[in-house]
């Protein structure tokens, strides 16, 4: 049994992939999700997560039971986007969800902070909207073959963190991980600190 944060993250990842992205892909051909007020949601559909609720227009339902249960309420066919990637949430449609409201607020707050910081970077670099990808459940943009993003945590680093991942390996003190560089959310407490990390990473990638 994992911590409340880990369990909540796993459940939200499953919801993002199997309840939001998969049905959206089958109806609209895109898996992209976005940060929304108090949570995240589809870019081509009405479903979104707000706190510990699934929201559809003016109606909402607690994130409880299973994804199959929630799909019945939402009127969608649950399941991952077929044939797009090999990794994912590994959450079963009949697995009982465990979403702690306070931990959900922490993770969704981190996504909101990341969205604001990535938009600062994006405005300067003229890139598109930040995308919440369902495969790894991270929010990111790509600028000049470098990925910038925030993650709510994963198997290798269980706490929320930000990252800079160049497509081609770089060598300097800034790069502290095999994929590039990361800093934990604790080290980046506000939008300016997070945006500064991304700007420093952009400079390091260009050096």
C-alpha positions, -999 to +999 in steps of 0.1 A: +000+000+000+015+033-010+013+067+007-018+088+002+001+110-023+013+080-043-022+064-043-038+096-053-013+102-081-019+067-095-056+071-094-055+105-111-031+092-137-055+064-145-085+088-147-065+111-170-055+082-193-085+059-193-114+082-187-103+115-203-076+109-229-088+075-243-124+084-249-113+118-263-089+100-287-116+077-300-140+106-306-116+134-316-082+119-325-062+136-298-049+125-264-039+160-253-052+172-220-049+206-204-048+222-170-081+237-160-094+256-130-087+235-100-076+205-120-073+192-155-095+181-184-101+173-220-092+197-248-119+184-271-146+173-247-166+183-216-150+161-190-125+174-164-113+167-129-117+194-103-103+186-069-116+152-060-146+153-084-153+144-120-171+174-137-192+174-168-206+209-175-226+218-144-227+183-129-201+165-108-194+131-093-169+121-066-137+103-078-147+071-061-154+035-070-138+024-103-130+040-136-157+018-151-182+032-126-173+067-135-175+060-172-211+049-168-219+081-151-201+102-178-215+082-207-181+073-222-163+042-232-133+039-208-098+026-219-064+037-230-058+052-264-051+022-286-017+017-302-001+050-293+024+040-266+035+011-246+037+026-211+009+041-191-008+043-158-012+005-154-045+011-137-072-014-143-107-003-152-121-022-122-094-011-097-109+008-067-097+044-069-081+061-039-082+099-043-074+119-011-088+154-016-059+171+001-033+152-019-053+159-051-051+196-043-013+193-039-008+176-072-033+198-091-017+229-075+016+218-088+002+214-123-013+249-121+020+263-110+038+245-138+012+257-164+018+293-154+056+289-155+055+271-189+034+298-203+060+324-193+086+303-212+062+297-240+054+334-245+091+341-248+098+313-272+065+314-292+055+278-285+020+264-281-001+256-251+013+234-223+000+198-228-008+173-201+002+140-216-017+109-204+012+084-209+035+097-181+010+122-166+033+151-170+027+187-183+052+199-209+062+220-238+090+215-263+113+243-275+142+237-299+144+200-292+143+204-254+113+193-233+103+215-203+078+202-179+065+193-144+056+159-131+035+149-100+061+122-094+068+087-107+085+054-099+120+069-100+112+101-081+080+098-060+076+135-052+065+163-076+093+178-096+102+199-126+125+189-154+144+200-185+151+172-209+171+179-240+167+154-269+205+153-272+226+147-240+244+177-225+273+179-201+276+205-174+269+210-137+233+219-144+224+184-157+218+162-127+199+133-142+203+108-171+174+125-190+187+160-183+179+180-151+153+181-124+144+201-093+118+191-067+087+211-060+101+220-026+130+237-043+107+257-066+080+272-044+065+297-068+060+306-105+091+328-107+114+301-092+100+275-116+102+298-146+138+307-136+146+270-135+133+266-171+151+297-183+184+285-167+178+251-184+172+268-217+205+287-214+223+255-204+209+237-234+221+264-258+256+266-243 
